[in-house]
Amino acid sequence: MKSNLYGFLFGMWLLIILGGGILVVIIGPINISGFGDFDLIINSGIKAIIAVTLVIIWILILSKLKNWIFRKEIKS
């Protein structure tokens, strides 16, 4: 049981670090222009939508991983 819990925690931290790296390295430098005064608002909106989408994906992955670990433990 402990090894599965440690695996889950490792996966959780790995996703957190990867998500932060993706946001800083890839999403951060995105710059959209051509909308005049609305450039900053559109930039922020697009980055926020991408960040929220990644968070939702990470939550779904962790939920599936948790369910898999606990089903495996219950069967054994």
Residue, then its C-alpha position, 0 to 999 in steps of 0.5 A: m500500500k505504501s509504495n502505491l501511495y508513494g507512486f501516486l504522490f510522485g506522479m502528483w508532484l511530477l504533474i505539478i512540476l511539468g505543468g508549471g514548466i509548460l506554463v512558464v516556458i511554452i505558454g508564458p512567451i505567447n504574444i498576440s498582437g493586432f487587436g489594438d487596445f485589446d492585445l493584453i486582454i486577449n493575451s491574458g484570456i488565452k493564457a488563462i484558458i490554456a492554464v485552466t484546461l491544463v489544470i482540468i487535465w491534470i485533475l482528471i489524470l490524477s483521479k484516474l491514477k488514484n482510482w487505479i491504485f485503490r482498485k488494485e489495492i482492494k483486489s489484493 
